[in-house]
Amino acid sequence: MNINDRGMKKWHGFMMPEHVEGIKEMWIDSQKNKMPIWDEEQIAEFEQLIRYAKDYNLYVDLSIYNNGFERNITCSIKSIDPLKKEIKIATVEGMESIRFDKILNITVID
């Protein structure tokens, strides 16, 4: 006797689309990271690296906090705005502004 089993198809019918969407959102939320809180020494080191890269027109690898996830960008720093506390960077896609408090890590590429 051969039993034709439909696998997960038979169980999927018991889940409402709203329930499936809620489970997906819970999974995404569980993957998010919290933004670290930097001490003054780390902030000063980031500022020094940013100024150095801008002055010598060097590329940097930036790790940016983006809505709970880390985004990595290779770019050059075009300007620093201490009043708005942000930097303007040039990437392959174009110009972008990044706030200082969203920077997770910066590495200067020599």
N, C-alpha and C positions, 0 to 999 in steps of 0.2 A: 504494500500500500504506500503510495507516494503522497505526502502531505505538502500542500502548497502554502508555505508560510510567507506572509507579507513583511516580515521583519518589523522595523520601526514604523512603517506606514500605518499599521493597525493601532499603534499607541499615539501617534501624532494627532489623530482626530480628537483626542480628549483634551487637547490644549488649545485654549482660545488664543487668537492672534495677539491680543493684549498681553496675555501671560507670557508668550514667547518673546515679545518685545521687552517686557519687564525683566525677564531673565537675561537677555542680551545686555540691557543697561546695567544690571547688577554686576555682570561679568566685567564690563568695561570699567565701572567704578572700582571694582576690586583690583584692577591693574594699575590704577593711578597712583602716583607718588605725591607725597607732601613736599611743599617748597621748603628747603632748608633755611635756617636763619643763620646769617653770617655774622661773625664778630668783626670788630673794627680792623683788625690786622688783615683778614682775608679781603675785606672791601678795599683797603688801601693797596693790596697786592694786585687786585683786578684793575684798579684805576691806573696803577703804574704800568701794567702790561698794555692797557688800552692806549695810553699816551705814547708809549714806546712804539707800538705798532703803527699809530697814526703818524708820528714824527718821521719814521723811517719808511713809511709806505709799505709795510709788510702785511702779508696775509695772516689771518688768524683762524683757528678752529674754535667756534663758539658753541657751547652747549646752552640752550635756552629752555626755560621752563615754559611750557605751552599747555595750559589747561590740564595739568596733572601728568603730562608726559614730557619726555626730554626730546628736544629737536636739535640736531647738529647741523651747523652751517659753516662752510668755508667761505670767507669773505675778506674784504679789506675795509678798514674803518676810514670814513670820509670826513666826519665831523663829530665833535663832542659838544653837547649842550648841557652845561652844569646846572642851569636854571630849571630846565625840564627834566633833568636827570635821565638823559637818553643819549644814545649814539646813533648816527646814521651810517649804515653799512651798504656796500655795493656787493651784490651777489650776481650769479649768472642770470637770475630772473629779473634783476633790477635793483633799485634803491629800496631800503627798508629802515624803519626806525625801531630801535630796541631800547626798552627801559632798563636802567642799571639793575633794578631789583629782580629782573627776570633772568639774569645771567647766572648760570650754574657753574660754568668753568670756561676758562679762556686759555688757549695755548697759541703762542706766537710761532709761526712757521718761518724759520730763517732760510 
